[in-house]
Amino acid sequence: MHRTSSPLALRTATEPRRLRILEIIWDRELSAGEIAAQLPVSFAAVSQHLRRLRETGLVNVRKDGRHRYYRARKQDMGTLAVLLESMWNDRLDVLVRMAEAAEDAEA
């Protein structure tokens, strides 16, 4: 298993769809089907992305019967986790400012 802070893990995590998958499962465990339902790609494509994330040590997988559940391994990502959270928080801050500006314009 690769270290989650390796250059390979960074390249894997920054592919746009994989990045979105990590964001979806950052704080919760979801099945592959639940993840796929939130993305505009096929289940097969999501499955391939999850396999790559698993191979680079960025996600944990838990089998329960026929289902597999995935969760980001943020505790093992070190500085990569800090970078990802910062990026997501910055994006959220921009959305909040836009919403506040829209409210002010309507008032």
Number of C-alpha atoms within 10 A of each C-alpha: 8 13 14 26 17 14 11 12 20 15 11 20 23 13 12 10 18 19 15 16 25 24 16 19 19 19 12 11 19 19 18 19 14 14 21 18 13 11 15 10 11 10 16 11 14 21 15 12 19 23 14 17 24 19 16 21 21 27 25 17 19 13 10 9 6 5 13 15 19 26 22 24 21 22 11 15 21 13 13 17 19 12 12 19 15 12 12 11 12 12 11 12 12 11 12 12 11 12 12 12 12 11 10 9 8 7 6
